[in-house]
Amino acid sequence: MARNIQSLERAAAMLRLLAGGERRLGLSDIASSLDLAKGTAHGILRTLQAEGFVEQDDASGRYQLGAELLRLGTTYLDVHELRARALVWTDDLARSSGESVHLGVLHQQGVLIVHHVFRPDDSRQVLEIGAMQPLHCTALGKVLSAYDPVAHSEALESDRKAFTDRTVCELDAFEQILDLTRARGYAADVEETWEGVASVAAPIHDRRRMPVGAVGITGAVERLCRDGELRPELIAAVRDCARAVSRDLGAGRF
């Protein structure tokens, strides 16, 4: 009988530890939990980090699972309840809006894209499942920051850097945007993250009425905006999609 490869067993145990424990673990915690020497644990972590399976927080030095696992975990994504419930509604939103649709969830200090529907035209597009977006300036990120207390804390702790001259980085101004997002029920991003690109997003809630994700559309400013403002019919379509997914998750009417 073939022998198992010890380094792979240790790497698998490390991934299970990071998946099942606290959100972030330090090197000493990981080494002691798996009864490994620090040098051995660090070598495995460094390899996993290089492959994108593990990520290290710059401020604390602690480790957590990386987004690359989602890129490989297509089977997991297919059975992920949020994504499964959103499939039909996001397809409908892409058709009705003529724009690409993204479904995002909180991951680390950003938004992880777990589902992406292409814009329904013949243009060249890149699948963005597994991509990360910032919390403080994207429409998806603002929605999560406004409705999810954990995302809010992560946004406050993150480096709110400027991507364009429209990016709002100052804390008080950012909090005002979150207040407006909650009041309106949606968030906007008009050239705050990418020049010439606009997006609008709305929150998705589960049966406990807890925020579990956000859905939004993204496209060229000239298509999404009219006279400098997001087109009301597109805002309504995104909010309708979010409410439909929330209902399918058992949230009832919002």
Secondary structure, 3 states (H helix, E strand, C coil): CCCCCHHHHHHHHHHHHHHHCCCCECHHHHHHHCCCCHHHHHHHHHHHHHCCCEEECCCCCCEEECCHHHHHCHHHHHHCHHHHHHHHHHHHHHHHHCCEEEEEEEECCEEEEEEEECCCCCCCCCCCCCCEEECCCCHHHHHHHHHCHHHHHHHHHCCCCCCCCCCCCCHHHHHHHHHHHHHHCCEEEECCCCCCEEEEEEEEECCCCCEEEEEEEEEEHHHHEECCEECHHHHHHHHHHHHHHHHHCCCCCC
